[in-house]
Amino acid sequence: MIRKEYMGKEIKIISKTNGIEYTGKAVELQSPEESESGELEIGINYAGGITMFPESDIKSIALA
């Protein structure tokens, strides 16, 4: 679901947890070994900071 091609581009993520749509520039990619969740995560610039999304919390992801 998470692809390297998203890096540096505006993307939309819908969270499985709360159903909220987040739009921002993809700026970080963490491997399962690096992330707190133990799974692949993508980070976007959102609300003045970087918001990280583990793959299991992403309902949908697409270019904005």
N, C-alpha and C positions, 0 to 999 in steps of 0.2 A: 504494500500500500504506500509506504513512504519511499520516495525515489530521490536520488541525488539530483535529478534534473530540476527539482523544485528549488534548489538552493539559489539564492539571489533574486528570486522572482516573487511577485505578489501571489499569495495563495489564500484559499478559504478552507477552513477546517470547521466541521461540526462535531462538537464533543458528544460522546455517548453518555457521559456522566450527567451533564446538565442541559443538553440540547442547544446550547448557545453556538452561534456562528461567529468565528473569529477570523478576521482578515488582516493580513500583515505580510511583510517581507520575510521569507525563510532565510534565517541567518545562522542557524546552528544545527548540526546533526551529531547525535551521540550514539555510539555503539552500545550494545547491551552490557559490555564490560565497563563502560564509562558512566552509564546512567544510574540514577538512584532506583529506578523501577526494575532494572535488570533486563530491559528490552530496548529495542531501537526507539529513539525519540527524535522529534524534530522541534526546533525552536523558532518562533516568529517574533518580530518586533511588534508588540501590542501594548497599548496603554502606557507608553513610556518605559517599557522594559522588555525583557525577553521572556515569553511564556513557552514552556516546554510541554509537549504532548507525547505521551507514550503511545505506541502503535495500538495498543488494546483500547485506548480511550477515543480513538478517531472513528467516528461514524462514517464520515466522508471527507475527502481531501481533493482539491482541484485548483487549477490556476484561476486566479481572480479575473 
